[in-house]
Amino acid sequence: MITAGVISLEDAHAALTTAGRAADQTDRDIHAAITGGFADEGLTP
């Protein structure tokens, strides 16, 4: 969705962080998941 221009990198990061916190994930785990996922897609958070 980011590469298609539907959502900005910053908004995607914020939405994923909110979802991670809602799922009771630690900030460390949230950061790792977002960073890894973005890297897999060729993006830099």
C-alpha positions in Angstrom: 0.0 0.0 0.0 2.9 2.3 0.6 4.5 1.7 -2.8 1.1 2.2 -4.4 0.8 5.6 -2.7 -2.3 4.6 -0.7 -0.7 5.4 2.6 2.5 7.2 3.6 5.4 5.4 5.3 4.8 7.5 8.4 1.1 6.7 8.6 1.8 3.0 8.0 4.3 3.0 10.8 1.9 4.7 13.1 -1.0 2.3 12.3 1.3 -0.8 12.7 2.5 0.6 16.1 -1.0 1.1 17.3 -2.0 -2.4 16.2 1.0 -3.9 18.0 0.2 -2.0 21.2 -3.4 -3.2 21.0 -2.1 -6.7 20.7 0.1 -6.2 23.9 3.4 -6.5 22.0 6.4 -4.8 23.5 7.9 -1.8 21.8 10.9 -3.8 20.9 8.8 -6.5 19.2 6.8 -3.9 17.4 9.9 -2.2 16.1 11.4 -5.4 15.0 8.3 -6.5 13.1 7.9 -3.2 11.4 11.5 -2.9 10.5 11.7 -6.4 9.2 8.5 -6.2 7.2 9.4 -2.9 5.6 12.9 -4.2 4.7 11.4 -7.3 3.1 9.3 -4.9 0.9 12.4 -2.8 0.1 11.3 0.1 2.3 13.1 1.9 5.1 11.1 2.9 8.1 
